[in-house]
Amino acid sequence: MKKIKLKVMGMKCRGCENRIVNVLQNIEGVKKVKANYIKEEVKVILSDEINQEIIEKAINNLDYQVTKEK
């Protein structure tokens, strides 16, 4: 298992959080998702077999933007 924390731009409300959580939870190997629009972050616990790029692409496909932490 691995944990990732992503900076996500574009979330405006709880509905945005729920949208991301619902999509990511349907990806095989994703164990837990928590989104916080105020902090602009998404935390994901996933199996080691999943590449982080899959998670980032799924979020970007929802018209949110995953940015790299500085």
ABEGO torsion letter per residue (X at the ends): XBBBBBBBBGBABAAAAAAAAAAAAABBGBABBBBBAAAGBBBBBBBAABBAAAAAAAAAAAGBBBBBBX
